[in-house]
Amino acid sequence: MRAASEHTTTTAQREVGAVVHATRILRHLAAATAPLGVASVARGTGISPSTCFNILRTLARSRFVAFREQDKTYTLGLAVAELSAGLVGVSHAELMHPEIERLASAYDILIVLWRVTQDDHIVLIDRAFTHTAVRVEMEPGLRLPMLVGAVGRCVAALLDLPEDELRRRFATLRWQAPPSFADYAAETRLARERGWGRDDGQLYRGLVTVASLAGDRDGQPRFGFSGITINGQHPPETLARLGEDLRGVAQLASESLFPSPHTRVAAARLLPIPAGRSA
């Protein structure tokens, strides 16, 4: 099995600083409600003004940004629309599949994508796995109550229900090895704190699941991402790293599929800068 830390290190070493800065600038312009000057872009992204100026000038020549001569400001350009045209008609599941495939390959584990339905369930809509992974078979269309398992702890964390209501709903859930309500509530609080949840054989005996959740701009759960393995196949530290990576994918899905000005600006500011490079 390929170690996740090795995968992460290799990926970080391959990042190109100019590309990272360019994508950060484009995200910031996408979040803006008006054209921005170089100084505003620099302040909003944390990139130096000289670097911003050079990247904006390059992006303008390629039409990814448009330069307004009258007030020396920039907006997104036509080339962005040309790129996005290829995504018209593509489903959310298709857009997210490369990410779950990447995690399945990196961790040699079954990765599952769930859709949260309006009738308080989750439905398996996509999955990815390697041929070498020791795994349980889970078919698309599988339907579960939305508060059950690792995804369910994340849903409960996002909804932040009053204790009486959470207890009432918890009493209706079916588990093979039911946790106590006190344990479930504590694990829900932990999921809220770290951004991912875990189920240790309670939903299905012998299976360990870690999961995270993508919500929309109204704070409603929309998609769950989970890694599912047979107990003992992966050490705890690997599962913890997977939980962090699932949280990152869920956050990216939330910001990309259900954007708001606040989340777009946050994404622009939080894009990593490669080690050894300064803004």
C-alpha positions in Angstrom: 0.0 0.0 0.0 1.3 3.4 -0.8 1.7 5.6 2.2 -0.4 8.7 2.1 2.4 10.8 3.6 4.6 9.9 0.6 1.8 10.8 -1.8 1.3 14.1 -0.1 5.0 14.9 -0.1 5.4 14.1 -3.7 2.4 16.2 -4.7 3.7 19.2 -2.7 7.2 18.9 -4.3 5.6 19.1 -7.8 3.6 22.3 -7.1 4.6 25.3 -9.2 4.5 28.5 -7.3 3.4 30.7 -10.2 0.5 28.4 -11.0 -0.6 28.3 -7.4 -0.5 32.1 -7.3 -2.4 32.4 -10.6 -5.2 30.1 -9.4 -5.4 32.1 -6.2 -5.7 35.3 -8.1 -8.4 33.9 -10.4 -10.5 32.6 -7.4 -10.2 36.0 -5.7 -11.4 37.8 -8.9 -14.3 35.4 -9.1 -15.3 36.2 -5.6 -15.2 40.0 -6.2 -18.3 42.0 -6.8 -16.4 44.7 -8.7 -13.2 45.0 -10.8 -10.1 45.1 -8.6 -6.7 46.8 -8.9 -3.4 45.2 -8.4 -3.1 46.5 -4.8 -6.6 45.1 -3.9 -5.7 41.7 -5.4 -2.4 41.6 -3.5 -4.1 42.4 -0.2 -6.9 39.9 -0.7 -4.6 37.0 -1.7 -1.5 37.7 0.4 0.7 37.7 -2.8 3.2 40.5 -3.2 2.1 43.4 -5.5 4.9 42.9 -8.0 4.1 39.2 -8.3 0.4 40.0 -8.7 1.1 42.6 -11.4 3.2 40.1 -13.4 0.7 37.3 -13.2 -2.2 39.5 -14.0 -0.4 40.9 -17.0 0.3 37.3 -18.2 -3.3 36.2 -17.6 -4.6 39.3 -19.5 -2.5 38.3 -22.5 -4.2 34.9 -22.4 -7.6 36.4 -21.9 -8.1 34.7 -18.5 -8.5 38.2 -17.1 -9.6 41.4 -18.7 -7.8 44.7 -18.0 -9.9 47.9 -17.8 -7.7 50.7 -19.0 -9.9 53.5 -17.6 -9.4 52.6 -14.0 -6.5 50.1 -14.1 -8.5 47.2 -12.8 -9.1 43.6 -13.6 -12.0 41.2 -14.0 -12.3 37.6 -15.2 -11.9 37.2 -18.9 -13.5 35.3 -21.7 -11.0 32.4 -21.6 -12.5 31.4 -18.2 -15.9 31.0 -19.8 -14.3 29.0 -22.7 -12.9 26.5 -20.2 -16.0 26.2 -18.1 -18.2 25.5 -21.2 -16.9 22.0 -21.2 -18.5 21.4 -17.8 -22.0 22.4 -18.8 -24.3 19.4 -18.3 -21.7 17.5 -16.2 -23.3 16.1 -13.0 -22.0 16.8 -9.5 -20.9 13.2 -9.2 -18.9 13.3 -12.4 -17.2 16.5 -11.2 -16.2 14.9 -7.9 -15.2 11.5 -9.2 -11.6 12.4 -9.9 -11.2 13.4 -6.3 -12.6 10.1 -4.8 -10.5 8.2 -7.4 -7.4 10.0 -6.3 -8.0 9.2 -2.6 -8.8 5.5 -3.4 -5.5 5.2 -5.2 -3.5 7.1 -2.5 -4.9 5.1 0.4 -5.7 1.8 -1.3 -9.2 1.9 0.2 -12.8 2.0 -0.9 -14.0 5.7 -1.2 -17.7 6.3 -1.5 -19.7 9.4 -2.5 -23.2 9.8 -0.8 -25.9 12.2 -1.8 -28.1 13.6 1.1 -31.7 13.4 0.1 -34.6 15.6 1.2 -36.3 12.8 3.0 -33.3 12.5 5.5 -31.4 9.6 3.9 -28.1 9.2 2.2 -27.8 7.4 -1.1 -24.6 5.9 -2.5 -24.1 7.6 -5.9 -20.5 6.8 -6.8 -17.5 4.9 -5.5 -13.8 4.3 -6.4 -11.4 1.6 -5.4 -8.2 -0.1 -6.5 -8.0 -3.7 -7.6 -5.6 -4.4 -4.7 -7.8 -3.1 -2.0 -9.3 -5.6 0.4 -12.8 -4.3 0.6 -16.5 -4.9 1.2 -18.9 -4.6 -1.8 -21.2 -1.7 -1.7 -23.4 -1.1 -4.7 -24.7 2.3 -6.0 -28.2 2.9 -4.8 -27.6 1.8 -1.3 -29.8 3.9 1.0 -29.3 4.6 4.7 -30.7 7.0 7.3 -28.7 10.2 7.1 -27.7 10.3 10.8 -26.2 6.8 10.9 -22.5 5.8 10.6 -19.5 8.1 10.1 -21.4 10.3 7.5 -24.3 10.5 10.0 -22.1 11.9 12.7 -21.0 14.6 10.3 -24.6 15.4 9.3 -25.5 15.7 13.0 -22.5 17.9 13.5 -23.5 20.3 10.7 -27.2 20.4 11.6 -26.4 21.0 15.3 -29.8 19.8 16.5 -31.0 20.4 20.0 -30.1 17.5 22.2 -33.7 16.3 22.7 -34.3 16.2 18.9 -31.0 14.5 18.3 -31.8 11.9 21.0 -35.3 11.3 19.4 -33.8 10.7 16.0 -31.0 8.6 17.3 -33.5 6.2 18.9 -34.9 5.4 15.4 -31.5 4.4 14.0 -30.5 0.8 13.4 -26.9 -0.4 14.1 -25.3 -3.8 14.2 -23.4 -2.7 17.4 -25.3 0.3 18.6 -23.3 3.0 20.4 -24.8 4.7 23.4 -26.4 8.1 22.8 -23.7 9.7 25.0 -20.9 8.2 22.9 -22.7 9.2 19.7 -23.2 12.8 20.9 -19.6 13.0 21.9 -18.4 11.6 18.6 -20.6 14.1 16.8 -19.0 17.0 18.8 -15.6 15.6 17.8 -16.6 15.5 14.1 -17.7 19.1 14.4 -14.3 20.1 15.9 -12.0 18.3 13.4 -14.2 18.3 10.3 -14.5 14.5 9.9 -16.2 11.6 11.7 -15.4 7.9 12.4 -17.5 4.8 12.9 -15.7 1.8 14.5 -17.8 -1.2 13.6 -21.0 0.2 15.1 -23.0 0.5 11.8 -21.5 -2.7 10.4 -19.4 -5.0 12.5 -15.9 -5.4 11.3 -15.9 -2.2 9.2 -14.2 1.0 10.0 -15.4 4.2 8.2 -14.1 7.7 8.2 -16.1 10.5 6.5 -16.6 14.1 5.9 -19.4 16.2 4.6 -20.0 18.9 1.9 -22.7 21.4 2.8 -24.3 24.2 0.8 -24.3 27.9 1.4 -27.4 27.6 3.6 -25.6 25.1 5.9 -27.5 22.1 4.7 -25.8 18.7 4.1 -25.5 17.8 0.4 -22.8 15.2 -0.1 -20.9 12.8 2.1 -17.4 11.4 1.4 -16.4 8.2 3.2 -13.5 5.8 3.3 -14.5 2.3 4.2 -12.2 -0.5 5.2 -12.1 -3.8 7.0 -11.0 -3.6 10.6 -7.2 -4.0 10.9 -6.4 -3.2 7.3 -5.2 0.3 7.9 -3.4 1.8 11.0 -5.1 4.5 13.0 -2.7 7.2 11.8 -3.5 6.4 8.2 -7.2 6.7 8.8 -6.7 10.0 10.6 -4.8 11.3 7.5 -7.5 10.1 5.3 -10.1 11.9 7.5 -8.1 15.1 7.0 -8.0 14.6 3.2 -11.7 13.8 3.1 -12.3 17.0 4.9 -10.3 18.9 2.3 -12.2 17.3 -0.6 -15.5 18.0 1.1 -14.5 21.7 1.7 -13.4 22.0 -2.0 -16.8 20.5 -3.1 -18.7 22.9 -0.9 -16.8 25.9 -2.2 -16.9 24.8 -5.8 -20.4 23.5 -6.1 -22.2 25.9 -3.7 -20.1 29.0 -3.8 -20.8 32.2 -1.9 -18.6 35.4 -1.8 -17.4 34.4 1.7 -16.3 30.9 0.8 -14.7 32.0 -2.5 -12.6 34.6 -0.7 -11.7 32.0 2.0 -10.6 29.5 -0.7 -8.5 32.1 -2.5 -6.7 32.9 0.7 -6.2 29.3 1.9 -4.6 27.9 -1.3 -1.2 26.6 -0.2 2.1 28.1 -1.2 4.7 25.5 -2.1 7.5 25.0 0.5 10.5 27.2 0.0 8.5 29.9 -1.9 7.2 33.2 -0.5 4.2 35.3 -1.6 
